[in-house]
Amino acid sequence: MSRHTHATLSRVALLGFVVACSDQPPTSPPPEPPPTDLLGVAPAVGQPLRLLTADQLNLFQVGSGVFQTVFTPENGLGPLFNSTGCASCHENPVVGGNGSNDPAEGGEDVELHATAFQGGACDDLSAVGGPVIQQQMTPALHDALGIDAEPVPPQATATGRRTTPDLFGFGLLDAVPDAEIMAFADPDDRNGDGISGRPNRTPDGRIGRFGRKAQVATLREFTSAAFVMEMGITNPELETEQTVGGEPLPAGVDPTGEPEISQDALVATDAFVRFLAPPPRQPLDLVGQIGAFEFLGIGCASCHLPVLVTGPNPIAALSLRVVPAYTDLLLHDMGADLADICLGQALPSEFRTEPLMGLRFATAFLHDGRATTIADAISLHGGEATAARGRFLRLSSFARGALLKFLSSL
């Protein structure tokens, strides 16, 4: 599918609900039907995708149970960790959602990451405990080392804060073909629009799509790594505990052997995340529909593509689906003011376009939660987004309010 063809599809999908409008808000907007997808009424927030088999639905439910497990040192927690369970962070507004990311409320789910960027090369510092710097440790490790949290490795050249994203629709993003992503890559900006997205790639050359730097290629790897990085729970696909500074853990601080969860538990958790449906968009009045036009008009959709399309898939719920993604899954330079760490091929100032599915549930914005409103987040965009930011700031108060109303419906 060419860039032009896909862009046309994106515009059609977005504009399908936009009606003819004037430059004034209506006095009594027409009612909208319940949110739907192409298969009928869209699943409610936190519910599974449509078209799952009975076995897949059962696996989703089993995975939900694992996802909500509260781990302790006796069943594998730590010794280094950020949270005691998946749902301890992914909780808002339902299990699988985002975390407590609002700095005004303590931002307890905001993580610390660290990497080293020297000579144009990125070191994720995995050999010395990075890139995730765990903020908690079990009492046994605390007593053995006499510290309260993992220190930032001295080799780090930068640190970055990371908020907890929601996981809605991640299985659909995983099912988007590489060719679909590459259709929008334009690293040399050959069309001269100022947007030069490029993919991140893993060391073995696969296209990344998960993580704020698109450093993880598949949802399964994302889930497996999260168990270790966030809870210190090893699994059959990642059996190595995180360490402090790369040194062996003191004897006796980890009472459970590896792996600390079974393959069945990992598969079920992966299924829960994979089958979480995107949240349905809230109904829009005419003002919000005008905002949808503004979203296109000022250039937001150049990176936040309204739709992506999955490829053929043996799982019917994931096959040939139109995904309301609002992302191209590519890296874009966001400017020096937002730059922090590197990861893979992503430079410090490059970030993957954030999916906007479920944006209305966010309590803090941007990768580190520094923005308290959607308007603040747009105003902080730089780099490739500078022109779009300028157009946003020049909108009339009505047009800006309409755009924000549209975004608040996602």
C-alpha positions as CSV (number, residue, x, y, z in Angstrom):
1,M,0.0,0.0,0.0
2,S,1.5,3.3,-1.0
3,R,1.8,6.3,1.3
4,H,-0.8,8.2,-0.8
5,T,-3.3,5.3,-0.7
6,H,-2.9,4.8,3.0
7,A,-3.1,8.5,3.7
8,T,-6.4,8.6,1.7
9,L,-7.8,5.7,3.7
10,S,-6.8,7.4,6.9
11,R,-8.6,10.6,5.9
12,V,-11.7,8.7,4.8
13,A,-11.8,6.8,8.1
14,L,-11.5,10.0,10.1
15,L,-13.8,12.1,8.0
16,G,-16.5,9.6,7.8
17,F,-18.1,11.0,10.9
18,V,-17.5,14.6,10.0
19,V,-20.5,16.5,8.7
20,A,-20.8,19.8,6.9
21,C,-20.3,22.6,9.4
22,S,-20.1,26.4,9.8
23,D,-17.5,28.4,11.8
24,Q,-20.0,28.7,14.7
25,P,-20.9,26.0,17.2
26,P,-24.4,24.5,16.8
27,T,-27.1,25.3,19.3
28,S,-28.4,21.7,19.5
29,P,-25.9,19.1,18.1
30,P,-27.4,16.0,16.6
31,P,-27.3,12.8,18.7
32,E,-24.8,10.1,17.7
33,P,-25.3,6.4,17.8
34,P,-23.2,4.2,20.2
35,P,-19.6,3.9,19.2
36,T,-19.1,1.1,16.7
37,D,-16.3,-0.6,14.8
38,L,-16.6,-2.3,11.4
39,L,-18.0,-5.4,13.2
40,G,-20.8,-3.7,15.1
41,V,-20.9,-2.1,18.6
42,A,-17.4,-1.6,19.8
43,P,-16.3,-3.4,23.0
44,A,-16.4,-1.4,26.1
45,V,-13.2,-0.2,27.8
46,G,-11.2,-3.1,29.2
47,Q,-13.1,-5.7,27.3
48,P,-11.7,-8.2,24.7
49,L,-11.7,-7.8,21.0
50,R,-14.7,-9.2,19.1
51,L,-14.5,-12.5,17.2
52,L,-12.4,-14.3,19.7
53,T,-13.0,-18.1,20.0
54,A,-14.1,-19.6,23.3
55,D,-10.6,-20.8,24.0
56,Q,-9.1,-17.4,23.3
57,L,-11.7,-15.8,25.6
58,N,-10.8,-18.2,28.3
59,L,-7.1,-17.5,27.9
60,F,-7.9,-13.8,28.1
61,Q,-9.6,-14.3,31.4
62,V,-6.8,-16.5,32.8
63,G,-4.3,-13.9,31.7
64,S,-6.4,-11.2,33.4
65,G,-5.9,-13.1,36.6
66,V,-2.2,-13.3,36.2
67,F,-2.1,-9.6,35.3
68,Q,-3.8,-8.8,38.6
69,T,-1.6,-11.0,40.7
70,V,0.1,-9.2,43.6
71,F,3.6,-10.7,43.9
72,T,5.7,-11.0,47.1
73,P,9.3,-12.1,47.6
74,E,7.9,-15.6,48.4
75,N,6.4,-16.0,44.9
76,G,9.2,-14.2,43.0
77,L,8.9,-10.4,43.5
78,G,12.3,-8.6,43.1
79,P,14.8,-8.4,44.5
80,L,14.7,-5.3,42.4
81,F,11.3,-4.0,41.2
82,N,9.1,-1.0,40.4
83,S,5.8,-2.5,41.2
84,T,4.2,-5.6,42.8
85,G,2.1,-6.5,39.8
86,C,1.1,-5.5,36.3
87,A,-2.3,-4.1,37.4
88,S,-0.6,-2.1,40.2
89,C,0.4,0.3,37.4
90,H,-1.9,-0.5,34.6
91,E,-5.1,0.4,36.4
92,N,-6.8,3.5,35.1
93,P,-9.7,3.5,34.3
94,V,-9.8,-0.3,34.3
95,V,-7.2,-3.1,34.4
96,G,-4.9,-2.6,31.4
97,G,-5.1,1.2,31.5
98,N,-2.5,3.7,32.3
99,G,-0.9,4.4,35.7
100,S,-0.8,7.1,38.4
101,N,1.3,9.4,36.2
102,D,0.1,12.8,37.3
103,P,3.1,14.6,39.0
104,A,0.6,16.7,41.0
105,E,-0.6,13.5,42.6
106,G,2.9,12.1,43.3
107,G,3.4,10.3,39.9
108,E,4.2,7.1,41.7
109,D,4.2,5.1,38.5
110,V,6.7,7.3,36.8
111,E,9.9,5.2,36.1
112,L,13.5,6.2,35.8
113,H,15.6,5.0,32.8
114,A,19.2,5.6,32.0
115,T,21.5,5.0,28.9
116,A,24.8,6.1,27.6
117,F,25.1,7.9,24.2
118,Q,28.7,8.5,23.0
119,G,30.2,8.8,19.6
120,G,26.8,8.3,17.9
121,A,26.4,4.9,19.6
122,C,23.8,3.9,22.2
123,D,24.5,1.7,25.2
124,D,21.4,0.6,27.1
125,L,23.6,-0.2,30.1
126,S,22.0,-3.6,30.4
127,A,25.4,-5.0,31.6
128,V,25.2,-2.7,34.6
129,G,21.5,-2.8,35.5
130,G,20.0,-0.5,32.8
131,P,18.1,0.8,31.0
132,V,15.3,0.6,33.7
133,I,16.5,1.7,37.0
134,Q,14.3,0.0,39.6
135,Q,13.1,2.2,42.5
136,Q,12.2,-0.5,45.0
137,M,13.9,-3.5,46.4
138,T,12.9,-6.3,48.8
139,P,13.8,-6.1,52.5
140,A,16.4,-8.8,52.0
141,L,18.2,-6.9,49.3
142,H,17.9,-3.7,51.3
143,D,19.4,-5.3,54.3
144,A,22.2,-6.8,52.3
145,L,23.2,-3.6,50.4
146,G,22.1,-0.9,52.8
147,I,20.4,1.1,50.0
148,D,16.8,1.9,49.2
149,A,16.8,1.9,45.4
150,E,19.0,0.9,42.5
151,P,21.5,3.8,41.8
152,V,21.9,5.2,38.3
153,P,25.0,3.6,36.7
154,P,27.9,6.1,36.6
155,Q,28.4,5.3,32.9
156,A,25.0,6.9,32.1
157,T,25.1,10.1,30.0
158,A,21.4,10.8,30.4
159,T,18.3,9.7,32.4
160,G,14.7,9.9,31.4
161,R,11.4,9.6,33.2
162,R,8.7,7.4,31.8
163,T,5.0,7.3,32.5
164,T,2.9,4.1,32.4
165,P,1.0,3.8,29.1
166,D,-2.3,2.1,28.7
167,L,-2.2,-1.2,26.8
168,F,-5.5,-0.9,24.8
169,G,-5.2,-2.2,21.3
170,F,-1.6,-3.3,21.6
171,G,-2.4,-6.7,20.0
172,L,-3.7,-4.9,16.9
173,L,-0.5,-2.8,16.7
174,D,1.5,-6.0,16.9
175,A,-0.5,-7.4,14.0
176,V,0.3,-4.4,11.7
177,P,2.7,-5.6,9.0
178,D,6.1,-4.2,8.7
179,A,5.3,-3.0,5.2
180,E,2.5,-0.9,6.5
181,I,4.8,0.9,8.9
182,M,7.5,1.3,6.3
183,A,5.0,2.8,3.8
184,F,5.1,6.0,5.9
185,A,8.9,6.1,6.6
186,D,10.6,9.0,5.0
187,P,13.9,9.4,6.7
188,D,15.3,11.8,4.1
189,D,12.1,13.9,3.9
190,R,12.0,13.4,0.2
191,N,8.5,15.0,0.0
192,G,9.7,18.1,1.8
193,D,6.9,18.2,4.3
194,G,9.3,18.5,7.3
195,I,8.3,15.0,8.6
196,S,11.0,12.4,8.4
197,G,9.9,9.4,10.4
198,R,12.1,6.3,10.5
199,P,11.8,2.9,12.2
200,N,13.8,1.9,15.2
201,R,15.4,-1.6,14.7
202,T,16.5,-4.3,17.1
203,P,20.1,-5.5,17.0
204,D,19.0,-8.3,14.7
205,G,17.3,-5.9,12.3
206,R,13.6,-6.2,13.2
207,I,11.4,-3.2,13.2
208,G,10.5,-2.0,16.6
209,R,7.0,-0.8,17.6
210,F,6.6,-0.9,21.4
211,G,8.2,1.3,24.0
212,R,8.4,5.1,23.9
213,K,11.5,4.7,21.6
214,A,10.0,1.8,19.6
215,Q,12.8,-0.3,20.9
216,V,10.8,-3.6,21.2
217,A,9.8,-5.5,18.1
218,T,7.0,-7.7,19.4
219,L,4.3,-7.6,22.0
220,R,5.4,-11.0,23.4
221,E,8.9,-9.6,24.0
222,F,7.4,-6.4,25.5
223,T,5.3,-8.5,28.0
224,S,8.2,-10.9,28.9
225,A,10.6,-8.1,29.6
226,A,8.0,-6.2,31.7
227,F,7.8,-9.1,34.1
228,V,11.5,-8.8,34.8
229,M,12.0,-5.1,34.5
230,E,9.0,-4.0,36.5
231,M,8.5,-6.8,39.0
232,G,11.7,-8.8,39.0
233,I,9.7,-11.9,37.9
234,T,11.7,-14.1,35.7
235,N,10.0,-16.3,33.1
236,P,11.0,-19.0,30.6
237,E,11.8,-16.4,28.0
238,L,13.9,-14.2,30.3
239,E,15.4,-16.1,33.2
240,T,18.0,-13.5,34.3
241,E,17.3,-11.2,37.3
242,Q,18.2,-7.5,37.1
243,T,21.3,-6.6,39.1
244,V,22.7,-3.6,40.9
245,G,25.7,-2.3,38.8
246,G,26.1,-5.7,37.1
247,E,27.3,-7.4,40.3
248,P,26.0,-10.8,41.3
249,L,23.1,-10.5,43.8
250,P,24.1,-11.3,47.4
251,A,23.4,-14.9,48.5
252,G,20.0,-15.5,50.0
253,V,18.2,-12.4,48.8
254,D,16.1,-14.2,46.1
255,P,14.3,-17.1,47.7
256,T,12.6,-18.4,44.5
257,G,14.3,-20.2,41.7
258,E,14.1,-19.3,38.0
259,P,11.8,-19.1,36.2
260,E,9.4,-17.5,38.7
261,I,6.3,-17.8,36.5
262,S,5.5,-20.6,34.2
263,Q,5.3,-20.6,30.4
264,D,1.5,-21.0,30.7
265,A,1.2,-17.9,32.9
266,L,3.3,-15.9,30.4
267,V,1.3,-17.1,27.4
268,A,-2.0,-16.2,29.2
269,T,-0.7,-12.7,30.2
270,D,0.4,-12.1,26.7
271,A,-3.1,-13.1,25.5
272,F,-4.8,-10.7,27.9
273,V,-2.8,-7.8,26.6
274,R,-3.0,-8.9,23.0
275,F,-6.8,-9.2,23.1
276,L,-7.6,-6.0,24.9
277,A,-9.7,-3.9,22.5
278,P,-9.1,-0.3,21.7
279,P,-11.5,1.9,23.7
280,P,-14.4,3.2,21.6
281,R,-14.3,6.9,20.8
282,Q,-16.8,9.0,22.7
283,P,-19.7,10.5,20.7
284,L,-18.8,13.9,19.2
285,D,-21.1,16.9,18.8
286,L,-20.6,19.2,15.9
287,V,-17.8,21.2,17.7
288,G,-15.8,18.0,18.2
289,Q,-16.4,17.1,14.6
290,I,-14.9,20.5,13.5
291,G,-12.0,19.6,15.8
292,A,-11.4,16.5,13.7
293,F,-11.0,18.7,10.7
294,E,-8.5,20.9,12.6
295,F,-6.5,17.8,13.5
296,L,-6.0,17.1,9.9
297,G,-5.6,20.7,8.9
298,I,-2.8,21.7,11.2
299,G,-0.8,18.5,10.4
300,C,-1.2,16.3,13.5
301,A,-2.2,13.4,11.3
302,S,1.2,13.5,9.5
303,C,2.5,11.4,12.4
304,H,-0.6,10.5,14.4
305,L,-2.1,8.5,11.6
306,P,-5.8,8.0,12.3
307,V,-5.8,4.4,11.2
308,L,-3.4,1.5,10.5
309,V,-4.5,-1.8,9.0
310,T,-3.5,-5.2,10.3
311,G,-2.4,-8.0,7.9
312,P,-3.8,-11.5,7.5
313,N,-3.7,-13.3,10.8
314,P,-4.7,-16.8,12.0
315,I,-6.5,-15.1,14.9
316,A,-9.7,-13.7,13.3
317,A,-10.0,-10.9,15.8
318,L,-6.6,-9.5,14.6
319,S,-6.9,-10.2,10.9
320,L,-7.4,-7.4,8.4
321,R,-8.7,-4.9,11.0
322,V,-8.8,-1.2,10.8
323,V,-7.1,0.1,13.9
324,P,-7.9,3.6,15.3
325,A,-4.2,3.9,16.2
326,Y,-3.3,7.6,15.8
327,T,0.3,6.6,15.4
328,D,2.7,5.7,12.6
329,L,4.9,3.7,15.0
330,L,7.9,5.5,13.6
331,L,10.6,7.6,15.3
332,H,10.4,11.3,14.9
333,D,12.8,14.0,16.2
334,M,10.9,16.0,18.8
335,G,13.6,18.6,19.5
336,A,16.3,19.2,22.1
337,D,13.9,20.3,24.8
338,L,12.3,16.8,25.0
339,A,15.5,14.8,24.4
340,D,16.7,12.4,27.1
341,I,17.9,8.8,26.6
342,C,18.8,6.8,23.5
343,L,17.6,3.3,22.9
344,G,18.5,1.0,20.0
345,Q,18.9,3.3,17.0
346,A,16.7,6.0,18.5
347,L,18.6,9.2,19.2
348,P,18.0,11.1,22.5
349,S,15.6,13.5,20.7
350,E,13.7,10.8,18.8
351,F,10.5,9.2,20.1
352,R,8.0,6.9,18.6
353,T,4.7,8.6,17.8
354,E,2.5,8.0,20.8
355,P,-0.8,6.1,20.0
356,L,-3.7,8.2,21.0
357,M,-6.1,5.4,21.6
358,G,-7.5,6.0,25.1
359,L,-6.0,9.6,25.3
360,R,-9.1,10.7,27.3
361,F,-8.0,8.6,30.2
362,A,-4.5,10.1,30.5
363,T,-3.7,12.2,33.6
364,A,-0.3,13.5,32.4
365,F,1.1,13.8,29.0
366,L,4.3,13.3,26.9
367,H,6.7,10.5,27.7
368,D,7.7,11.8,31.1
369,G,4.4,13.3,32.3
370,R,5.7,16.9,32.2
371,A,2.6,18.2,30.5
372,T,-0.5,18.5,32.6
373,T,-3.0,19.1,29.7
374,I,-3.2,18.0,26.1
375,A,-2.7,21.7,25.1
376,D,0.5,21.8,27.1
377,A,1.7,18.7,25.4
378,I,1.1,20.1,21.9
379,S,2.8,23.3,22.9
380,L,5.9,21.4,24.0
381,H,6.3,19.5,20.7
382,G,9.4,20.5,18.8
383,G,11.7,19.2,16.1
384,E,9.6,17.8,13.2
385,A,6.4,18.9,15.0
386,T,7.4,22.6,15.2
387,A,5.3,23.6,12.2
388,A,2.2,21.8,13.5
389,R,2.7,23.3,16.9
390,G,2.9,26.8,15.4
391,R,-0.3,26.2,13.5
392,F,-2.0,25.0,16.7
393,L,-0.9,28.1,18.6
394,R,-2.2,30.3,15.8
395,L,-5.7,28.7,15.9
396,S,-8.6,30.8,17.0
397,S,-9.9,30.1,20.5
398,F,-12.9,28.3,19.0
399,A,-10.9,26.2,16.6
400,R,-8.4,25.3,19.4
401,G,-11.2,24.3,21.7
402,A,-12.8,22.2,19.0
403,L,-9.5,20.4,18.4
404,L,-9.0,19.7,22.1
405,K,-12.6,18.5,22.3
406,F,-12.0,16.0,19.5
407,L,-8.7,14.8,21.1
408,S,-10.5,14.4,24.5
409,S,-13.0,12.0,22.8
410,L,-10.3,9.5,21.8
